[in-house]
């Protein structure tokens, strides 16, 4: 399947936090975005509640847990383990190709 690049502008501090979280989850930022895109396309909706609140969560784990509860409450179908593993394999293959091209 043909692939295309997408450019996203994000605050540098937020990107650093996101990179760190993705590493903790054992995936690349690219894989995380691909998982998100697949979830949006499959459910034809944003897979978590978007709403404002008076205060920001005090830490990343709290935010993650809030989003996780929202996704669970949405009753949307989740990615299967096979789909997640396919995304990870594709990301690793892309990384391997980039490394080989750089050598």
C-alpha positions in Angstrom: 0.0 0.0 0.0 1.4 3.4 -1.0 2.2 5.7 1.9 2.4 9.4 2.2 3.9 11.8 4.7 1.9 14.1 7.0 3.4 17.1 8.7 2.0 18.1 12.1 2.9 21.3 13.9 3.0 20.9 17.7 4.5 22.8 20.6 8.1 21.6 21.2 7.5 21.0 24.9 4.3 19.0 24.1 6.2 17.0 21.5 8.9 16.1 24.0 6.3 14.9 26.4 4.6 12.9 23.7 7.9 11.4 22.5 8.6 10.3 26.1 5.2 8.7 26.5 5.4 6.9 23.2 8.8 5.5 24.2 7.2 4.3 27.5 4.4 2.6 25.5 7.1 0.9 23.4 6.2 2.6 20.1 7.2 5.5 17.9 5.3 8.7 17.5 4.6 7.6 13.9 3.0 4.4 15.2 0.9 6.3 17.7 -0.4 8.6 15.0 -1.1 5.6 12.8 -3.1 3.9 15.6 -5.0 7.1 16.1 -5.8 7.5 12.4 -6.9 3.9 12.1 -9.2 4.4 15.2 -10.8 7.5 13.7 -11.3 5.9 10.3 -12.7 2.7 11.8 -15.1 4.5 14.2 -15.8 7.5 11.9 -15.3 9.6 15.1 -12.6 10.9 17.4 -12.1 7.9 19.7 -12.2 10.0 22.9 -14.3 12.8 24.4 -13.3 16.3 23.5 -14.4 18.7 26.2 -13.2 21.7 28.1 -12.6 21.8 31.8 -11.6 24.5 34.2 -8.3 22.9 35.1 -5.7 20.9 33.4 -4.8 17.4 34.8 -1.8 17.7 37.1 0.2 15.1 35.3 0.4 13.0 32.2 -0.8 9.8 33.8 -3.9 11.5 35.1 -4.6 12.8 31.5 -4.0 9.3 30.0 -6.4 7.7 32.6 -9.1 10.3 31.8 -8.8 9.6 28.1 -8.7 5.9 28.6 -12.0 6.0 30.6 -13.6 8.2 27.9 -12.6 5.7 25.3 -13.9 2.7 27.3 -17.2 4.6 28.0 -17.6 5.4 24.3 -18.3 1.7 23.5 -16.4 2.1 20.2 -14.6 -1.0 18.9 -10.9 -1.1 19.8 -8.1 -2.2 17.7 -7.4 -5.8 17.8 -4.1 -7.1 19.0 -3.3 -8.2 15.4 -4.0 -4.6 14.2 -1.8 -3.1 16.8 1.0 -5.6 16.1 0.7 -4.9 12.3 1.1 -1.1 13.1 4.2 -1.8 15.2 5.7 -4.2 12.5 5.1 -1.5 9.8 6.7 1.2 11.9 9.7 -1.0 12.6 10.1 -1.9 9.0 9.9 1.8 8.0 12.6 2.6 10.6 14.8 -0.3 9.4 14.4 1.0 5.8 15.4 4.6 6.8 18.4 3.3 8.7 19.5 1.2 5.7 19.0 4.2 3.4 21.1 6.4 5.7 24.0 3.9 5.7 
